């Protein structure tokens, strides 16, 4: 479920997901697939680009390009690196 509001061409979403293993609902901080779904549901012939703000405050820019032969959707945003490191995986189990 993705409730959203729109003001001055900017859409703000608040995606809610069901976590089956705990039988609970939780609000997500961001949702790319949900943002694309909201953009597609708001698309018109004259409106092909959207700014969708995530609950984290990060804006996602979505562009929809359709033609007679292809459909393309792009999603862009700033990405912050939260952690860096190396992983060592043993081949012996």
NUMI-484000 format. One record per residue (C-alpha): chain; z negated, y, x; residue number from 1; residue in three letters. Coordinates in pm, 1 decimal. Layout:
REC   ch          Z          Y          X     i    aa
REC    A          Z          Y          X   NUM   ALA
...
END
This chain:
REC   ch          Z          Y          X     i    aa
REC    A        0.0        0.0        0.0     1   UNK
REC    A      101.5      335.5      149.3     2   UNK
REC    A      -20.7      642.7      -35.5     3   UNK
REC    A      139.5      963.2       88.7     4   UNK
REC    A      157.0     1334.8       24.6     5   UNK
REC    A      436.0     1579.1      100.4     6   UNK
REC    A      406.8     1948.4      175.1     7   UNK
REC    A      677.0     2174.5      319.1     8   UNK
REC    A      896.6     1881.6      420.3     9   UNK
REC    A      619.2     1702.0      607.9    10   UNK
REC    A      497.6     1369.5      472.4    11   UNK
REC    A      147.8     1242.7      552.4    12   UNK
REC    A       76.9      873.6      500.8    13   UNK
REC    A     -244.8      674.3      474.2    14   UNK
REC    A     -144.4      306.0      508.5    15   UNK
REC    A     -385.7       50.5      368.0    16   UNK
REC    A     -355.4     -315.1      470.6    17   UNK
REC    A     -524.1     -633.8      354.9    18   UNK
REC    A     -682.1     -846.8      629.8    19   UNK
REC    A     -661.9    -1200.6      496.9    20   UNK
REC    A     -904.8    -1356.8      748.0    21   UNK
REC    A    -1189.5    -1126.3      640.8    22   UNK
REC    A    -1072.8    -1064.4      282.8    23   UNK
REC    A    -1102.4     -689.0      337.9    24   UNK
REC    A     -887.0     -378.5      326.8    25   UNK
REC    A     -860.5     -137.1      619.1    26   UNK
REC    A     -681.2      192.5      673.9    27   UNK
REC    A     -444.2      188.4      972.3    28   UNK
REC    A     -413.5      474.1     1223.3    29   UNK
REC    A      -33.5      445.3     1227.9    30   UNK
REC    A      241.3      238.8     1069.6    31   UNK
REC    A      604.3      242.2     1182.6    32   UNK
REC    A      740.4        4.8      919.2    33   UNK
REC    A      548.6      186.9      646.2    34   UNK
REC    A      682.7      521.3      768.0    35   UNK
REC    A     1037.7      386.8      752.0    36   UNK
REC    A      976.0      254.7      399.8    37   UNK
REC    A      848.4      594.4      284.3    38   UNK
REC    A     1148.6      768.2      445.0    39   UNK
REC    A     1391.3      530.2      275.0    40   UNK
REC    A     1223.4      582.2      -62.4    41   UNK
REC    A     1254.1      961.4      -21.2    42   UNK
REC    A     1608.7      961.9      116.4    43   UNK
REC    A     1876.9     1154.8      -68.7    44   UNK
REC    A     2236.2     1232.9       20.2    45   UNK
REC    A     2125.1     1566.5      168.2    46   UNK
REC    A     1793.9     1448.3      317.9    47   UNK
REC    A     1834.0     1207.6      609.9    48   UNK
REC    A     1559.5     1317.9      854.6    49   UNK
REC    A     1186.1     1300.8      803.1    50   UNK
REC    A      866.5     1398.8      981.5    51   UNK
REC    A      595.6     1154.7      880.4    52   UNK
REC    A      245.5     1227.6     1009.6    53   UNK
REC    A       23.2      927.8     1076.0    54   UNK
REC    A     -351.7      917.8     1001.4    55   UNK
REC    A     -405.0      957.6     1378.3    56   UNK
REC    A     -226.1     1294.4     1354.3    57   UNK
REC    A       78.4     1172.4     1548.0    58   UNK
REC    A      411.0     1270.6     1390.4    59   UNK
REC    A      689.5     1011.2     1366.2    60   UNK
REC    A     1045.3     1146.7     1346.1    61   UNK
REC    A     1269.2      922.1     1137.3    62   UNK
REC    A     1645.2      957.4     1101.5    63   UNK
REC    A     1858.9      754.4      861.5    64   UNK
REC    A     2231.7      723.4      930.7    65   UNK
REC    A     2442.3      534.4      680.0    66   UNK
REC    A     2815.2      481.1      670.3    67   UNK
REC    A     3050.7      246.8      488.4    68   UNK
REC    A     3018.8       -9.8      764.8    69   UNK
REC    A     2676.1       37.3      927.9    70   UNK
REC    A     2323.2      150.6      859.7    71   UNK
REC    A     2093.7      277.6     1135.1    72   UNK
REC    A     1735.2      398.0     1127.0    73   UNK
REC    A     1564.2      547.2     1430.0    74   UNK
REC    A     1194.9      618.6     1474.0    75   UNK
REC    A     1071.0      838.2     1756.5    76   UNK
REC    A      730.9      960.9     1863.2    77   UNK
REC    A      520.2     1049.0     2163.0    78   UNK
REC    A      365.4      741.7     2322.6    79   UNK
REC    A       36.5      765.1     2510.5    80   UNK
REC    A      -55.4      497.7     2764.7    81   UNK
REC    A     -409.6      384.9     2688.7    82   UNK
REC    A     -450.5      127.5     2965.3    83   UNK
REC    A     -270.9       -4.8     3271.1    84   UNK
REC    A     -333.5     -310.0     3480.4    85   UNK
REC    A     -219.2     -651.8     3594.9    86   UNK
REC    A     -263.6     -985.8     3423.6    87   UNK
REC    A     -303.2    -1307.6     3619.0    88   UNK
REC    A     -217.9    -1618.3     3422.7    89   UNK
REC    A     -301.7    -1956.8     3566.2    90   UNK
REC    A      -44.5    -2233.5     3526.3    91   UNK
REC    A     -326.6    -2489.5     3522.4    92   UNK
REC    A     -500.9    -2549.9     3193.1    93   UNK
END
